[in-house]
Amino acid sequence: MATTFDLGRLDRFWKAIGGSTPPDLDGGPRQGVPTTTEIRDRLALLEADWGLTVRDALLLRAVAFLYNDHHDEAHDLVQDLSCPEGCLLHAILHRREPDFWNAKYWFRRCADHAVYTRLTERMAMVPVTSPAIEALVRRLTLSGTVDPMAMVDECEAAIRRPESPESAFLREVQRLEFESIAHHLLA
């Protein structure tokens, strides 16, 4: 039996965690993000309302912490999880640290995650503004869907040029990656 996805949940999640400003490709920190206590309190209300499993509630908290540059707290939540979503968040965490080798290790543990099919669909809606961005999209999607290993490589190159159009495009892709994970966990 197919389930209908409730977009209101996703909107409420992003509003609760202050998801308006996309994170940098590296670790941050950014100014003006909610504290870990604020995130915990806000999500506790939603988790109770939605009846989430303990695992999914923990993973959503990890998404919220990582999105808001609270890396240590996110790491504490995912470091012992062997499920694909835990490995995926662990990989993104290390990509943002930046610890690229370790990120690739964790991405190999969750290869071909369904999140990247959704991300590919969402990324197709992001305007391609130059031949350089078009080439970047080709490198990211050479396999047909967004390749997280290629994303690691592109982020590694882009953090050396934080003001470049490629860096801005990758920040948007990373935002969509976080949204795709939250969508997956709330589905």
N, C-alpha and C positions, 0 to 999 in steps of 0.2 A: 504494500500500500504506500503510495507516494505521500509525502507530507508537504504542506504548503509552507513556504518560508515567510516568517513575519518580519517585514522590513522595519516595523516599528521597534522591534527589539534592537536591531542594529543601530538605528538612530539614537535610541535611548542609551545604548552602550557608549557610543562616541560622545554624546553630550555629557555623560557621567564622567568620562575620563579626560575631557578637555581635548578632544581630538581635532582641533581646528588647525593647528600649526604642525606641518609634517616634520618629523625628526631629521636631523642631519644624517649623512651617510656614516659619519664616525660617531663616537660616543656622546657628543654634546659636552656639558649639559646646556640646555636652553633655559632662558629666563621665563618665568610665568607659567610653568607647568604645575599641575597639582602635586601635592606632597603624597608620599606613600600612604599616610594616614587618611588623607582626603579620598584617595582612590579606593582604599579598602572600605571606608564607610559608605561611599557612593555605590560601590559594587555589591556590598552586602545586601542592600535594599533590593537591588535588581535580582541577585541570585536567589533570594528567598521568594520573590514574586514569580520567577521563572521556573523554579523547581529544578535547577541544574544539578547534574551529578557532581560529586565532590571533585572529580578529575577535571570536568569541563569548567567548573568555577575556578579552580586553581589555574588552569591554562588561560582563561580570560584575564585573570589577575596578572599573569605573566605578560600577556599581550599589553595590558594597560601600563604596567611598570616599564616594560621595554620601550614602548612608544613614547613614554614621557621621560626617558633617559635615566631611569632608576635600574641600572644594570645589575648591581649586586643583589637587589631584591628579586629581580626576574631570575637571575642565575640560581638563587636559593630555591626557587620554586621548580625549576626545570632540570636541575643538575642530576637528579636521581630518576627522572622519568625516561623510560625506554620506549614509550609509545611514539608513533610517528609525529604527532603534533608536538610532543615534548622535545624530540630531536630537532624538529623544524625550528622551534623557537630558540633552542640552544644554538643552532647554526646561525640564525640571524643575529643573536646576541654577540657571538664571536665575530661575525662580519662587521658589526658596528663598533667593536672595541678599538681598534681593528686588530684581529688575530685571524688572518685569512686562511692560513693552513688549517687551524682548528675549525674554522667555519666549514671548510670543505669536508673535513672528517665527519662533522655532524650532518651535513647535507647528504653525504653518501649513506647515512643510516636511515634516511627517509626519502630515498630516491623516488622520483615520479609521483610525488604527492599531488593529490587532486587540487590542492590550492593553486598550483601553477597552471592548470587548465583554466580555472576561473580568472587568474591574473592575466593570462594571455588575452582572454576575451575583453577584460577591462582595459588593458594596455592599448588595445586597438582603438580605443576611443580618445586616447591622449593625442593631441595634435603633434604631428611630425613637422618641425619648423625649419629643417635644414637638411642638406645631404649628409652632414655628420650625424645627425640624430637618426636619419633613415638607416645609415650604416650601423649605428648602435643597435637599433631595433633588430636588424638582420642578425647581428652577432648574438643578441640575447635569445632569439627565437629560431636559431638554425635547426634545431631538432623538431620544430613544429609548435612547441610550447616554450614558455620562458624557461630557460635552463638556469637553475640556481647557481651552478658552478660558473657559468658565464657571468651571472650577476655579481658574484664575488670578484671575478677578475676585473669587471668594468668598474665596480665600486673602488677597488684598490687603485686603479688608474685615476679615477675621478676625484678622490679625496686630496690628491696633490694639486688639483685645480678646482677648488670649491666654488669659484664664481663662473665656471664654464657652463655653457648650455647643456653639455652632457651631464654634468653634476646635477643641475636643476631637473633635468628629465629623469635621472635615476632616483632623485628624492621623491618625485611624483610616483614612479614605479614602486618604490619602497612603501609609500603611503598606501597604494593600492594592494600591495602584498599584505600589509597589516590588516586592511579591510577584508581581504579575501580569507585570511585566517579567522578573523572574528566571525565572518559569515559562515564559514565551515563549522566553527564550534557552536554557533547558535542555531544551525539548521536542524 
